Amino acid sequence: MMADEARTAIANPRNHVFVSSVSIIEIAIKQANGKLKTEEAPENMLESCRFHEMPLTVAHAAALRNLPPIHKDTFDRLLAAQALTEGLTLITRDPVLRQYAVPFIAA
């Protein structure tokens, strides 16, 4: 269940909410191997939820070089790199991911 602070931040129309293409990749992999079943593909719901796409860029990938290997999951490290590169706040429930020097809201 998502924490109230995260839910409030997402619902606030003054905030721009981004969904990383990295998250869509993770979801697609889990759907393909049967670990996650969803009614609709998440990428089709971005606009109706007023979310913005955050593509993975060369700058994001290169930022991995500067991240300490705190988290072993490459996808999660990419999310931290994107947030740091773009100056964004990350919403996560992963306590390991919160160890990076990136602003976060606990989900």
Stockholm file with secondary structure:
# STOCKHOLM 1.0

chainA/1-107         MMADEARTAIANPRNHVFVSSVSIIEIAIKQANGKLKTEEAPENMLESCRFHEMPLTVAHAAALRNLPPIHKDTFDRLLAAQALTEGLTLITRDPVLRQYAVPFIAA
#=GR chainA/1-107 SS CCCHHHHHHHHCTTSCEEEEHHHHHHHHHHHHTTSCCCSSCGGGTTTTTTEEEECCCHHHHHHGGGSCTTCCCHHHHHHHHHHHHHTCCEEECCTTGGGSSSCEEEC
#=GC SS_cons         CCCHHHHHHHHCTTSCEEEEHHHHHHHHHHHHTTSCCCSSCGGGTTTTTTEEEECCCHHHHHHGGGSCTTCCCHHHHHHHHHHHHHTCCEEECCTTGGGSSSCEEEC
//
